[in-house]
Amino acid sequence: MIASPSRRDDLFQELRLLSRCYTGFPRLWDTYLPTTQANRIVLLLDGQGSEAAPSPIFDGVEWLRVSDLEAPIALFVDDDGYVSSTKVLESLTIYLSGVEGYQAATLEAATATITLTLKTATLEPFLLGLAVPVYADEGTLSYYLLPNGTGNWRRVTVAEIEQL
């Protein structure tokens, strides 16, 4: 069964409510990215209070530095002051595991995907991804950061994310 837009919308509205009500739940934007893959949603993490930059050490790795310690994203920093994609995904998984109506939430670290199994056995699980939109100084969307499976981030273009 392919997730209908209304099922995706309903699930996202639940997730957005959790995001607003629980401090430890990663803060989400007011929209998500539907993908071409059945039952997959890419959640947009509110990255306000952070700055993206290429890693000076690792090729193809992006770092997300917290510039505002009051921002919700600051809850997920590592020992060096950078947002850990692993901490964000683990927090999201823990909160989803405790929600009534969901049977289980499991994190596949290598693919940075959370499988959310609903209690209704006839429905396919949702696959949740995470992205941080990065905007240019003039406010236009430049690219997205996706978890890279090792706690850091990788840059993808707008066109690439639409193919997920």
Rosetta blueprint (number, residue, H / E / L):
1 M L
2 I L
3 A L
4 S L
5 P H
6 S H
7 R H
8 R H
9 D H
10 D H
11 L H
12 F H
13 Q H
14 E H
15 L H
16 R H
17 L H
18 L H
19 S H
20 R H
21 C H
22 Y L
23 T L
24 G L
25 F L
26 P L
27 R L
28 L E
29 W E
30 D E
31 T E
32 Y E
33 L E
34 P E
35 T L
36 T L
37 Q L
38 A L
39 N L
40 R E
41 I E
42 V E
43 L E
44 L E
45 L E
46 D L
47 G L
48 Q L
49 G L
50 S E
51 E E
52 A E
53 A E
54 P E
55 S L
56 P L
57 I L
58 F L
59 D L
60 G L
61 V L
62 E E
63 W E
64 L E
65 R E
66 V E
67 S L
68 D L
69 L L
70 E L
71 A L
72 P H
73 I H
74 A H
75 L H
76 F H
77 V E
78 D L
79 D L
80 D L
81 G L
82 Y E
83 V E
84 S L
85 S H
86 T H
87 K H
88 V H
89 L H
90 E H
91 S H
92 L H
93 T H
94 I H
95 Y H
96 L H
97 S H
98 G L
99 V L
100 E L
101 G L
102 Y E
103 Q E
104 A E
105 A E
106 T E
107 L E
108 E E
109 A L
110 A L
111 T L
112 A L
113 T E
114 I E
115 T E
116 L E
117 T E
118 L E
119 K L
120 T L
121 A L
122 T L
123 L L
124 E L
125 P L
126 F E
127 L E
128 L E
129 G E
130 L E
131 A E
132 V E
133 P E
134 V E
135 Y E
136 A L
137 D L
138 E L
139 G L
140 T L
141 L E
142 S E
143 Y E
144 Y E
145 L E
146 L E
147 P E
148 N L
149 G L
150 T L
151 G L
152 N L
153 W E
154 R E
155 R E
156 V E
157 T L
158 V H
159 A H
160 E H
161 I H
162 E H
163 Q L
164 L L
